Amino acid sequence: MILLLSDLHLPNEPSPLREGFLHFLAGPARQAQGVYILGDLFEYWVGDDVGLEDYAPEITALRALTASGVPVYFIAGNRDFLVGRRCAQASGMQILRDPVVVELGGVPTLLSHGDLLCTDDRGYQRWRRFAHNRVAQWLFLRLPKARRHRIAGGLRRQSGAEKRNKPAAIMDVNAQAVQATMLRYGVTRLIHGHTHRPADHLLRLGPQRGTRLVLADWHPQRMEYLSVDAQGCVRRCIER
């Protein structure tokens, strides 16, 4: 049994979301063969030097889980793409490229955060290219900690305002981009997050049928993860 989750957006202050994630790590995750976190675990991550302090309980719990023999894999999201080597070493997580093909329940499956597939949102894609520029990251990580927090908070508010003014369709994945990506990697199943539109989609891949599963974003009232084994995929919720 493999468990997958994304878009928890854990804040850096006390929250039911943080409590739920700790419950997940100490409970369902202990029975898994592996855990995949497909991005936006954190509301924002402004560098390992800050994040390891802000999220010390979560890092400790992840280390306890990986030390128990359950591997945890992480794909960066659009909020926590600065998670780096120090965090990986402290938590025991293995950082994967985006996208990546893994075998889940005997089925080759393409995993991604999902933002790369939102090709209609050209403004976001320009920002993404800038944010992933190594020189830009190097300069940002050398700013004072307080200033990095202020910048991240400002970007979060700006992003929220822009989303309210954008047509909903351009913030979803592009169907042609999904099909082309799945065909390029030779898979019939794709699992991603990012869009906050949890659903199971059937699609055509030439003569074959494919499936696209969108992971749920977390809310205090519903904290959902996906369980995958040879029998299929089941959505489950944290029970507290």
C-alpha positions as CSV (number, residue, x, y, z in Angstrom):
1,M,0.0,0.0,0.0
2,I,1.4,3.4,-1.1
3,L,0.0,6.6,0.3
4,L,0.0,9.9,-1.6
5,L,-1.0,13.4,-0.6
6,S,-0.4,17.0,-1.6
7,D,-1.4,20.6,-1.0
8,L,-1.6,20.5,2.8
9,H,-0.3,24.1,2.9
10,L,0.8,23.8,6.5
11,P,1.1,27.2,8.1
12,N,4.0,28.2,10.3
13,E,1.7,28.7,13.3
14,P,-0.4,26.2,15.3
15,S,-3.1,24.7,13.1
16,P,-5.5,21.7,12.9
17,L,-3.7,21.0,9.6
18,R,-0.4,20.5,11.3
19,E,-2.0,18.3,14.0
20,G,-3.6,16.3,11.2
21,F,-0.3,15.8,9.4
22,L,1.4,14.6,12.6
23,H,-1.5,12.2,13.2
24,F,-1.1,10.9,9.6
25,L,2.7,10.3,10.1
26,A,2.2,8.5,13.4
27,G,-0.9,6.5,12.2
28,P,-1.7,5.5,8.6
29,A,1.8,6.2,7.2
30,R,3.3,3.7,9.6
31,Q,1.4,0.9,7.8
32,A,2.4,2.0,4.3
33,Q,5.1,0.7,2.0
34,G,5.9,4.2,1.1
35,V,4.6,7.8,1.2
36,Y,4.7,10.3,-1.7
37,I,4.2,14.0,-0.9
38,L,3.4,15.8,-4.2
39,G,4.2,19.3,-3.3
40,D,2.9,22.3,-1.3
41,L,3.3,20.4,2.0
42,F,4.1,23.8,3.5
43,E,2.3,27.1,2.9
44,Y,5.7,28.5,2.0
45,W,9.3,27.5,2.6
46,V,11.9,30.3,2.5
47,G,15.0,28.2,3.0
48,D,16.1,25.2,5.0
49,D,17.7,27.5,7.7
50,V,14.2,28.9,8.4
51,G,12.0,26.0,7.6
52,L,13.7,23.5,9.9
53,E,13.0,25.8,12.8
54,D,9.4,26.8,11.7
55,Y,8.4,23.1,11.2
56,A,10.6,21.3,13.7
57,P,7.7,19.0,14.9
58,E,6.9,17.9,11.3
59,I,10.6,17.3,10.5
60,T,11.1,15.2,13.6
61,A,8.0,13.2,12.8
62,L,9.1,12.6,9.2
63,R,12.5,11.4,10.5
64,A,10.8,9.0,12.9
65,L,8.7,7.6,10.1
66,T,11.7,7.1,7.7
67,A,13.8,5.7,10.5
68,S,11.1,3.1,11.1
69,G,11.6,1.8,7.5
70,V,8.9,3.7,5.6
71,P,10.4,5.7,2.7
72,V,9.0,9.2,2.1
73,Y,9.4,10.8,-1.3
74,F,8.9,14.5,-2.0
75,I,8.2,16.5,-5.1
76,A,8.4,20.2,-4.7
77,G,5.3,22.4,-5.2
78,N,4.9,26.0,-6.1
79,R,5.0,27.0,-2.4
80,D,7.9,24.8,-1.2
81,F,10.3,24.5,-4.1
82,L,13.1,25.8,-1.9
83,V,13.1,22.6,0.2
84,G,16.7,21.5,-0.1
85,R,19.4,19.1,1.0
86,R,19.5,20.1,4.6
87,C,15.7,19.4,4.9
88,A,16.1,16.1,3.1
89,Q,18.8,15.0,5.5
90,A,17.0,16.1,8.6
91,S,13.7,14.6,7.6
92,G,14.9,11.5,5.8
93,M,12.7,12.5,2.7
94,Q,14.0,11.7,-0.7
95,I,13.5,14.5,-3.2
96,L,12.3,13.5,-6.6
97,R,12.3,15.4,-9.9
98,D,9.0,16.6,-11.4
99,P,7.6,14.6,-13.1
100,V,8.7,11.1,-12.3
101,V,7.5,7.6,-13.2
102,V,7.1,5.1,-10.4
103,E,5.3,1.8,-10.2
104,L,2.3,1.8,-7.9
105,G,0.3,-1.3,-7.4
106,G,2.0,-2.8,-10.5
107,V,1.0,0.1,-12.7
108,P,3.6,2.6,-14.0
109,T,2.4,5.9,-12.8
110,L,3.5,9.5,-13.6
111,L,3.7,11.7,-10.5
112,S,3.8,15.5,-10.6
113,H,2.9,18.4,-8.5
114,G,0.8,19.5,-11.4
115,D,1.7,23.2,-12.0
116,L,3.8,22.3,-15.1
117,L,0.6,21.1,-16.8
118,C,-1.2,24.4,-16.3
119,T,0.2,25.8,-19.5
120,D,-2.8,28.2,-20.2
121,D,-1.7,30.3,-17.2
122,R,1.2,32.0,-19.0
123,G,1.7,34.6,-16.3
124,Y,2.2,31.9,-13.7
125,Q,4.6,29.9,-16.0
126,R,6.7,33.0,-16.4
127,W,6.9,33.5,-12.7
128,R,7.7,29.8,-12.2
129,R,10.7,30.0,-14.6
130,F,12.0,33.0,-12.7
131,A,11.5,31.4,-9.3
132,H,13.3,28.2,-10.3
133,N,16.3,30.2,-11.7
134,R,19.3,29.2,-9.6
135,V,20.7,32.7,-9.5
136,A,17.4,34.2,-8.3
137,Q,17.2,31.5,-5.6
138,W,20.8,32.1,-4.5
139,L,20.2,35.8,-4.1
140,F,16.9,35.2,-2.2
141,L,18.4,32.7,0.2
142,R,21.0,35.3,1.3
143,L,18.4,37.8,2.4
144,P,17.7,38.2,6.1
145,K,15.2,35.7,7.4
146,A,12.6,38.3,8.3
147,R,12.7,39.8,4.8
148,R,12.3,36.4,3.2
149,H,9.2,35.9,5.3
150,R,7.8,39.2,4.3
151,I,8.4,38.6,0.6
152,A,6.8,35.1,0.8
153,G,3.8,36.5,2.6
154,G,3.4,39.3,0.1
155,L,3.7,36.9,-2.8
156,R,1.0,34.7,-1.2
157,R,-1.4,37.6,-0.9
158,Q,-0.7,38.7,-4.4
159,S,-1.2,35.2,-5.7
160,G,-4.6,35.1,-4.0
161,A,-5.7,38.4,-5.4
162,E,-4.6,37.3,-9.0
163,K,-6.5,34.0,-8.7
164,R,-9.7,35.9,-7.9
165,N,-9.4,37.8,-11.2
166,K,-8.3,35.0,-13.5
167,P,-10.8,32.8,-15.4
168,A,-11.0,29.4,-13.6
169,A,-10.3,27.5,-16.7
170,I,-6.7,28.8,-17.2
171,M,-5.8,27.7,-13.6
172,D,-6.6,24.1,-14.4
173,V,-4.4,21.7,-16.3
174,N,-4.3,21.9,-20.1
175,A,-5.8,18.7,-21.6
176,Q,-3.4,18.6,-24.5
177,A,-0.4,19.1,-22.2
178,V,-1.7,16.2,-20.0
179,Q,-2.1,13.9,-23.0
180,A,1.3,14.8,-24.5
181,T,3.1,14.4,-21.2
182,M,1.5,11.0,-20.6
183,L,2.3,9.8,-24.1
184,R,5.9,11.0,-23.8
185,Y,6.4,9.0,-20.6
186,G,4.5,6.0,-21.9
187,V,2.0,5.8,-19.0
188,T,-1.7,5.4,-18.6
189,R,-2.0,6.8,-15.1
190,L,-1.1,10.3,-13.9
191,I,-1.5,11.5,-10.3
192,H,-1.0,15.1,-9.4
193,G,-2.1,17.9,-7.1
194,H,-1.9,21.7,-7.3
195,T,-5.3,22.6,-8.9
196,H,-7.4,22.0,-5.7
197,R,-9.9,20.1,-7.9
198,P,-9.9,16.6,-6.6
199,A,-11.4,14.2,-9.1
200,D,-10.8,11.0,-11.1
201,H,-10.7,11.7,-14.9
202,L,-10.8,9.2,-17.7
203,L,-9.1,10.2,-21.0
204,R,-8.0,8.9,-24.3
205,L,-4.3,8.2,-25.1
206,G,-4.5,7.2,-28.7
207,P,-5.9,3.7,-28.8
208,Q,-5.6,3.4,-25.0
209,R,-7.6,4.7,-22.1
210,G,-5.9,6.6,-19.3
211,T,-6.7,8.0,-15.9
212,R,-5.8,11.2,-14.2
213,L,-6.2,11.4,-10.5
214,V,-6.1,14.8,-8.8
215,L,-5.2,14.8,-5.1
216,A,-7.3,16.9,-2.7
217,D,-6.1,20.0,-1.0
218,W,-6.4,19.9,2.8
219,H,-8.9,21.7,5.0
220,P,-9.5,21.4,8.7
221,Q,-12.8,19.7,8.0
222,R,-11.3,17.2,5.5
223,M,-7.7,16.0,5.3
224,E,-7.6,13.5,2.4
225,Y,-4.9,11.2,1.1
226,L,-4.9,8.5,-1.7
227,S,-4.2,4.9,-1.0
228,V,-2.9,2.8,-3.9
229,D,-2.3,-0.9,-4.1
230,A,-2.8,-3.8,-6.7
231,Q,-6.6,-3.5,-6.2
232,G,-6.7,0.1,-7.2
233,C,-6.9,3.6,-5.7
234,V,-9.0,4.7,-2.7
235,R,-9.4,8.1,-1.2
236,R,-9.2,8.2,2.6
237,C,-9.5,10.8,5.2
238,I,-7.6,11.4,8.4
239,E,-9.7,10.1,11.3
240,R,-9.0,11.9,14.6
